[in-house]
Amino acid sequence: MTRLDTRMRRMRRDDFSRRLMRESTLGVDDLIYPVFVHDREGRADVPSMPGVARLSIDELLRVADIASELRIPALALFPVTAPEAKSLDAAAAWDDDGLCQRAIRALKARFPQLGVITDVALDPYTTHGQDGLVDDAGYVLNDVTVEALVRQALSHARAGADIVAPSDMMDGRIGAVRAALEADGHVHVRILAYAAKYASAFYGPFRDAVGSATALGKADKATYQMDPGNSDEAMREIAQDLDEGADMVMVKPGMPYLDIVRRAKDEFGVPVFAYQVSGEYAMLKAAAANGWLDERACALEALLGFKRAGADGVLSYFALDAARWLRAG
Ligand code: PBG
């Protein structure tokens, strides 16, 4: 005979007791909205990311207004560099009058309370689309790249960035950026380290959006981004970045790497963020467009999954919609 003195279904019977025993919740405070900014007028849709567009600075301010109104804590900025501004040395990355720097200043002037996160990596600025500077064989050189990343991070900090987020996976860059920020008086600038960033095929639509896909061609980033099979190595990366002065760490991509999020939270107990990347967004959008999945229900479930796995927040292209859905209840 089945023993039924504990019926698990009792607590699931009514909405009130389901709500009372819910362990993880998703709120607007958990959301960071990634935005693409270009040096042109108006908006340009990103075909592989329906609902996402590259924005002029004016359009960016409009989106920031909506995000602030929804009480989304922060935006993550991704500049789309015009081909003629790209170079082998990526010098546009630390141009104090560059697109990213102008966007930061415009955002902070109009919406001082809205957090601005910037990506520290050279891929939008290099002619070859790699995140760093390369030798003649195309190998990404670590130490000279770190020097360039320091210049870029300082330029973002001078423009008013609240959080710099090195997403390049070079060794030693967190310590170098931290030391330079301290020396330059930017003691409040936070570092969100993309500590466990994998060499993933899920970044495809993002590379379309920023135009690094064409530059990159058939090359990959496997000599610096992590192998998708590894988990212990991610813990070593995180330990190192924290030791070098990171305030928070990021796991990226998201959904296929929730085990890494959980381990990071359990082993380090620090603020952990996850990036629901472009490919994850594109998958959900495509299935929804075909009528195969319920977009709202699946997007909210996927975002809640990050919270359950231990993330403190999620970068998501669904952030604006999710905030609206959460508000509507
Ligand atoms: C590059 C960068 C990438 C993403 C964020 N920063 C792509 C890459 O490493 O090639 C991907 C984000 C996404 O797919 O949404 N530094």
Boltz pocket constraint, residues with backbone or C-beta under 6 A from the ligand:
constraints:
  - pocket:
      binder: B
      contacts: [[A, 119], [A, 120], [A, 121], [A, 122], [A, 123], [A, 131], [A, 167], [A, 168], [A, 202], [A, 203], [A, 204], [A, 205], [A, 206], [A, 207], [A, 221], [A, 276], [A, 277], [A, 278], [A, 279]]
      max_distance: 6.0
